[in-house]
Amino acid sequence: MSQLQQEIDAIHDREIRLADAYQPKDPAGLRMVFLIPFGHAFSLMCNGPMSLCDMINRREDIPAVAERAIQYDCLVRDGNRLTAPAGEPYRSIESPRPVGEADVLGISVINSGDLHSVLRLLDLAGVPRRTADRIPGVHPLVVGGNSGLADPEPLADYLDVVAIGEAEQSLAELLRIVHAHRAQPGIGPTLHEQLARVPGLYVPSMYECDVLPGGGISAIRPKHPTVPARVHAQYLTPKDLGASHFCYPVTDGTAAGMHPTLGCLHDCSFCNLGLPDFRQAPLELLTDYVDRLEAHKVRKIIISAPTFTQYKQRQPLLEHIRAYARRAEADGEKVTTIIGSVRADEISADYLQAVTELGDFGHLFTELHLTQARGIITIAPEWAAPDLVALYGKTQKRERVNKALDLCRASDVNTVMLYFIIGAPGERESDRLAIADYALDVRRRLGHTDGTVIVKLHQFMPKPSTLTQRLRMTDPDVVQGYGDRVAARLRELAGDEEYEQHYRVEQFGASRMHLEVVCSRGDRRIGHVLEDLYDAGTDLSELTKDQLIEALAKHGLDYDRHLRHMDEPVLPWHILNHVHAGAEQELATTLAEREARS
């Protein structure tokens, strides 16, 4: 038996389906494979592709079956490429047929700095990378989605379609159109032209761009009168989304999770979480899910949400989980609850009491590796300067954070992770150094002798479709220096011994940030730059600015142009942009005036 087959058999042995059962569908329909660039355990937490896969297989009105292909442990890495061992074809968990023989491939990109993963996945599947090189009816249609494609233009020549927003309706319609087109391929408009008419689907090949020297575009327009001039993101009601959008449909027996809320009640100018309407999952859906976890003895529950404290029914949900934890404890087992994110200005005494009574709980489990931490709370002030907090639309004023810390001191919480943004317009050196003073004050206010404060520094990255999308960025190499000075300042204030025992300062490496600079706001030429770097075997996890500058220059692109304030009327993601230009300009002017003041 091959290594790949052994690994897949082991996956089948440990997977448990938590969603309601459904009948197998007619295999004569389309075959869609979701490519997930993670190992098995983490792939189950990718609820975008997992919920869509469940939806396709569950609904009789969608003429397709869905499968999953992941980054198996046995895959062989050669430079940037992955191959299946012993020359086997790359296959899905559900079928021995090669992934490259699918009718449709779905690729989810979480972060713009990972766009090059699409090239690796297509190579692994044996599918031509570029849309122009794929033959309809021979090669699969390639569909991308998720937040890493907020600016889809860098991959415009590589993805046939990009699903904008929630894809439950647009993907279903895409599969119906593809199925009908395969039956009668020569009748009516082309497949891409038909797909471009579907709300929520962006088909890059149906638009032509006039590019500018150094980067950016002066115009983008549809190639056909029937193709829309703008594409609007699709956001659906809880009724339209289905249970698997809120609850992980499959577990490996160790962990499973839920999304009690979608969107955010706040509308910070630098964040796109507030873009869709805020929606909540029905309490009964979540408590029934917890009961299923208990029946299968799944002992780790992940509550993933932009901010769980906004969930109206959080108290009864936590009580339901606590009751499960107590029953498990009576059997000598521990239930761990991981809460993805909360806001300091929404923390209450009742909330802290509820989570601490869960027993073993924490926040942001993928990032924290702490020992003997009784409880962990994340607080995101974003800036230490109160007026910067207000200018960027953040509501977490210092007095609200202090109130949350006072509640933590009275509870069993001994670890606080602080999120700060550095390198943003309007910011001064004194504002950055004040982060160290802020962290020191947080630990003192927390009051526990064994208290720990983790400072997580994020570089300011303007996100497409937010009020900050045009603002300038700071060179990531410079931002690394900013972070080093914050850490040095905190060490100076706390002293070496206290710093080593009770503080940690972390920031993303500059390599990832250099890629984000160009991938988060670049035009269609950026994909060709990524392809050059990928083919040259450049280690993209250790990419230097000089390497990137050299690769950009070969395509007439200027790295610094991607850092600047983008004041041209047409942005690369113009087709998707619906932000009010006047509000953008007002924010930029206010920030520039602040920065200019000494």
Long-range contacts (C-beta under 8 A, 24 or more apart in sequence): 2-85, 2-86, 2-88, 3-74, 3-85, 3-86, 4-72, 4-74, 4-84, 4-85, 4-88, 4-91, 6-74, 7-72, 7-73, 7-74, 8-72, 8-91, 8-93, 11-40, 11-93, 11-252, 12-93, 14-252, 14-253, 15-250, 15-251, 15-252, 15-253, 16-250, 16-251, 16-252, 16-253, 16-296, 16-298, 17-249, 17-250, 18-247, 18-248, 18-249, 18-250, 18-251, 18-256, 18-289, 18-292, 18-293, 18-296, 19-54, 19-58, 19-243, 19-244, 19-247, 19-249, 19-250, 20-243, 22-57, 22-58, 25-57, 25-60, 25-64, 25-65, 27-65, 29-63, 29-64, 29-65, 29-179, 30-63, 30-64, 30-65, 30-103, 30-104, 30-175, 30-178, 30-179, 30-182, 31-64, 31-65, 31-67, 31-95, 31-97, 31-101, 31-102, 31-103, 31-104, 32-56, 32-64, 32-65, 32-66, 32-67, 32-102, 32-103, 32-104, 32-105, 32-106, 32-175, 33-66, 33-67, 33-68, 33-69, 33-92, 33-99, 33-102, 33-104, 33-105, 33-106, 33-125, 33-140, 34-66, 34-67, 34-68, 34-69, 34-105, 34-106, 34-107, 34-108, 35-69, 35-99, 35-105, 35-106, 35-107, 35-121, 35-124, 35-125, 36-68, 36-69, 36-70, 36-71, 36-108, 37-70, 37-71, 37-114, 37-117, 37-120, 37-121, 38-70, 38-71, 39-70, 39-71, 39-72, 39-73, 40-70, 40-72, 40-73, 40-252, 41-252, 41-254, 41-255, 43-68, 43-70, 43-71, 44-248, 44-250, 44-251, 44-252, 44-255, 44-256, 45-248, 45-255, 45-257, 45-302, 45-304, 46-108, 47-244, 47-245, 47-248, 47-257, 47-259, 47-304, 48-108, 48-145, 48-146, 48-167, 49-106, 49-108, 50-244, 50-248, 50-249, 50-250, 51-168, 51-241, 51-242, 51-244, 51-245, 51-249, 52-106, 52-167, 52-168, 52-171, 53-249, 54-242, 54-244, 54-249, 55-168, 55-172, 55-242, 55-244, 56-171, 56-172, 56-175, 58-242, 59-172, 61-172, 62-172, 62-175, 62-176, 63-175, 63-176, 63-179, 64-103, 64-104, 64-175, 64-179, 67-92, 67-93, 67-94, 67-95, 67-102, 68-92, 68-93, 68-94, 69-93, 69-99, 69-125, 75-124, 79-537, 80-116, 80-119, 80-120, 80-534, 80-537, 80-538, 80-539, 80-540, 81-120, 81-123, 81-124, 82-120, 82-123, 82-124, 83-124, 84-124, 89-126, 90-124, 90-125, 90-126, 98-125, 98-126, 99-124, 99-125, 99-126, 100-125, 100-126, 100-127, 100-139, 100-140, 101-140, 102-140, 103-140, 103-141, 103-178, 103-182, 104-140, 104-141, 104-142, 104-143, 104-174, 104-175, 104-178, 105-140, 105-141, 105-142, 105-143, 106-143, 106-144, 106-145, 106-171, 107-142, 107-143, 107-144, 107-145, 107-159, 108-144, 108-145, 108-146, 108-148, 109-144, 109-145, 109-146, 109-147, 109-148, 109-149, 110-146, 110-147, 110-148, 111-147, 111-148, 111-516, 112-148, 112-149, 112-150, 112-151, 112-154, 112-515, 112-516, 112-519, 112-520, 113-148, 113-512, 113-513, 113-515, 113-516, 113-519, 114-148, 115-148, 115-154, 115-155, 115-515, 115-519, 115-527, 115-530, 116-515, 116-530, 116-533, 116-534, 116-540, 118-144, 118-155, 118-158, 118-159, 119-158, 119-530, 119-531, 119-534, 120-534, 122-158, 129-158, 129-531, 130-157, 130-158, 131-157, 131-158, 131-159, 131-160, 131-204, 131-205, 132-157, 132-205, 134-160, 136-185, 136-191, 137-182, 137-185, 141-178, 141-191, 143-171, 143-174, 147-272, 150-272, 150-463, 150-464, 150-465, 150-520, 150-573, 150-576, 151-464, 151-519, 151-520, 151-521, 151-522, 151-572, 151-573, 152-202, 152-204, 152-573, 152-576, 153-204, 153-522, 153-523, 153-524, 153-526, 153-572, 153-573, 154-518, 154-519, 154-522, 154-523, 154-524, 154-526, 154-527, 154-530, 155-204, 155-527, 156-204, 156-205, 156-524, 156-527, 157-204, 157-524, 157-527, 157-528, 158-527, 159-204, 160-192, 160-195, 160-203, 160-205, 161-192, 161-195, 161-201, 161-202, 161-203, 162-201, 162-202, 162-203, 162-204, 163-200, 163-201, 163-202, 164-200, 164-201, 164-202, 164-231, 164-232, 164-233, 164-234, 164-576, 165-200, 165-232, 165-233, 165-234, 165-235, 165-276, 166-200, 166-234, 166-235, 166-236, 166-241, 166-245, 166-276, 167-200, 167-234, 168-236, 168-240, 168-241, 168-242, 168-245, 169-199, 169-200, 169-234, 169-236, 169-240, 170-198, 170-199, 170-200, 170-201, 170-234, 173-198, 173-201, 174-198, 174-201, 189-224, 189-226, 193-224, 193-226, 193-227, 196-222, 196-224, 196-226, 196-227, 196-228, 197-226, 197-227, 197-228, 199-231, 199-232, 199-234, 200-231, 200-232, 200-233, 200-234, 201-231, 202-231, 202-575, 202-576, 203-227, 204-524, 207-575, 209-523, 209-524, 211-523, 211-524, 211-525, 212-568, 213-556, 214-556, 214-557, 214-558, 214-561, 215-522, 215-523, 215-525, 215-557, 215-558, 215-561, 215-562, 216-523, 216-561, 216-566, 216-568, 216-570, 216-571, 216-572, 217-523, 217-570, 217-571, 217-572, 217-574, 218-568, 218-570, 219-570, 220-570, 220-572, 220-574, 220-575, 229-575, 230-575, 230-576, 230-578, 231-575, 231-576, 232-578, 233-275, 233-276, 233-465, 233-576, 235-263, 235-276, 235-277, 237-279, 238-279, 238-280, 238-281, 238-282, 243-285, 243-289, 246-281, 246-285, 246-286, 247-281, 247-285, 247-286, 247-289, 248-302, 251-293, 251-296, 251-298, 253-296, 253-297, 253-298, 254-298, 254-299, 254-300, 255-298, 255-300, 255-301, 255-302, 256-289, 256-293, 256-298, 256-300, 256-301, 256-302, 257-301, 257-302, 257-303, 257-304, 257-338, 258-286, 258-289, 258-301, 258-302, 258-303, 258-304, 259-304, 259-305, 260-286, 260-303, 260-305, 260-308, 260-311, 260-313, 260-314, 260-317, 261-305, 261-306, 261-307, 261-308, 261-310, 261-311, 262-305, 262-306, 263-306, 264-306, 264-307, 264-310, 265-310, 266-343, 266-393, 266-394, 266-395, 267-393, 268-382, 268-392, 268-393, 268-394, 268-395, 269-392, 269-393, 269-466, 269-467, 269-468, 269-587, 270-382, 270-392, 270-393, 270-421, 270-424, 270-460, 270-462, 270-463, 270-466, 270-467, 270-468, 271-463, 271-466, 272-463, 272-464, 272-465, 272-466, 273-306, 275-465, 275-466, 278-310, 280-311, 280-312, 280-313, 281-311, 283-313, 283-316, 283-317, 286-313, 286-317, 286-320, 287-316, 287-317, 287-320, 290-317, 290-320, 290-321, 290-324, 291-324, 293-324, 294-324, 294-327, 294-328, 297-328, 297-333, 299-328, 299-333, 299-334, 299-335, 299-336, 300-335, 300-336, 300-337, 300-338, 301-335, 301-336, 301-337, 301-338, 302-338, 302-340, 302-365, 303-337, 303-338, 303-339, 303-340, 304-340, 305-340, 305-341, 306-341, 307-341, 307-342, 307-343, 307-346, 308-339, 308-340, 308-341, 308-342, 309-342, 309-343, 309-346, 309-347, 309-348, 309-351, 310-343, 310-346, 314-351, 314-354, 315-350, 315-351, 315-354, 318-354, 318-355, 318-358, 319-354, 321-358, 322-354, 322-357, 322-358, 325-358, 325-359, 329-359, 334-359, 334-360, 335-359, 335-360, 336-360, 336-361, 336-362, 337-361, 337-362, 338-362, 338-363, 338-364, 338-365, 339-363, 340-364, 341-378, 342-377, 342-378, 343-380, 343-396, 344-377, 344-379, 344-380, 344-381, 344-396, 344-400, 344-401, 344-404, 344-405, 345-395, 345-396, 345-397, 345-400, 345-401, 345-404, 347-377, 347-404, 347-407, 347-408, 348-407, 349-407, 349-410, 349-411, 352-407, 352-408, 352-411, 352-413, 353-411, 356-411, 356-412, 356-413, 363-417, 364-417, 367-417, 367-456, 368-415, 368-417, 368-454, 370-415, 370-452, 372-450, 373-414, 373-415, 373-452, 374-412, 374-413, 374-414, 374-415, 375-411, 375-412, 375-413, 375-414, 375-415, 376-413, 376-415, 376-416, 376-417, 377-404, 377-408, 377-413, 377-415, 377-416, 377-417, 378-416, 378-417, 378-419, 379-404, 379-405, 379-416, 379-417, 379-418, 379-419, 379-442, 380-418, 380-419, 381-418, 381-419, 381-420, 381-438, 382-419, 382-420, 382-421, 383-420, 383-421, 383-424, 383-427, 383-431, 384-420, 384-431, 384-432, 384-434, 384-435, 384-437, 384-438, 385-427, 385-431, 385-434, 387-594, 388-424, 388-426, 388-427, 388-431, 388-594, 391-426, 391-587, 391-590, 391-591, 391-594, 392-424, 392-468, 393-467, 401-442, 402-445, 405-442, 405-445, 405-446, 406-445, 408-446, 409-445, 409-446, 409-447, 409-448, 413-446, 414-446, 414-448, 414-450, 414-451, 414-452, 415-451, 415-452, 415-453, 415-454, 416-442, 416-443, 416-446, 416-451, 416-452, 416-453, 416-454, 417-453, 417-454, 417-456, 418-442, 418-453, 418-454, 418-455, 418-456, 419-456, 419-458, 420-455, 420-456, 420-457, 420-458, 421-457, 421-458, 421-459, 421-460, 422-457, 422-458, 422-459, 422-460, 422-479, 422-482, 422-483, 422-486, 422-507, 423-459, 423-460, 423-473, 423-474, 423-478, 423-479, 423-482, 424-460, 424-471, 424-474, 424-591, 425-460, 425-471, 425-472, 425-565, 425-588, 425-591, 425-592, 425-595, 426-590, 426-591, 426-592, 426-594, 426-595, 427-460, 427-595, 428-595, 432-482, 432-485, 432-486, 433-485, 433-486, 433-489, 435-486, 435-489, 435-490, 436-486, 436-487, 436-489, 436-490, 436-492, 436-493, 437-489, 437-493, 439-490, 439-503, 440-490, 440-493, 440-494, 443-502, 443-503, 450-502, 451-502, 452-502, 452-503, 452-504, 453-502, 453-503, 453-504, 454-503, 454-504, 454-505, 454-506, 455-486, 455-487, 455-490, 455-503, 455-504, 455-505, 455-506, 456-506, 456-507, 457-482, 457-483, 457-486, 457-505, 457-506, 457-507, 458-507, 458-508, 459-507, 459-508, 459-513, 459-516, 461-513, 461-516, 461-517, 461-520, 462-520, 462-521, 463-520, 464-520, 464-521, 464-571, 464-573, 464-576, 464-577, 465-573, 465-576, 465-577, 465-578, 465-579, 466-579, 467-579, 467-583, 467-584, 467-587, 468-587, 469-521, 469-566, 469-571, 469-577, 469-579, 469-584, 470-565, 470-566, 470-567, 470-571, 470-584, 470-588, 471-565, 471-587, 471-588, 471-591, 472-563, 472-564, 472-565, 473-517, 473-562, 473-563, 474-563, 475-545, 475-563, 476-510, 476-513, 476-514, 476-517, 476-545, 477-510, 477-545, 479-507, 479-510, 479-513, 480-507, 480-509, 480-510, 483-507, 510-545, 511-540, 511-541, 511-542, 511-543, 511-544, 512-541, 514-543, 514-544, 514-545, 514-548, 515-540, 515-543, 515-548, 517-559, 517-562, 517-563, 518-548, 518-552, 518-557, 518-559, 518-562, 521-562, 521-566, 521-571, 521-572, 521-573, 522-557, 522-562, 522-572, 523-572, 524-572, 525-555, 525-556, 525-557, 526-557, 528-555, 529-554, 529-555, 529-557
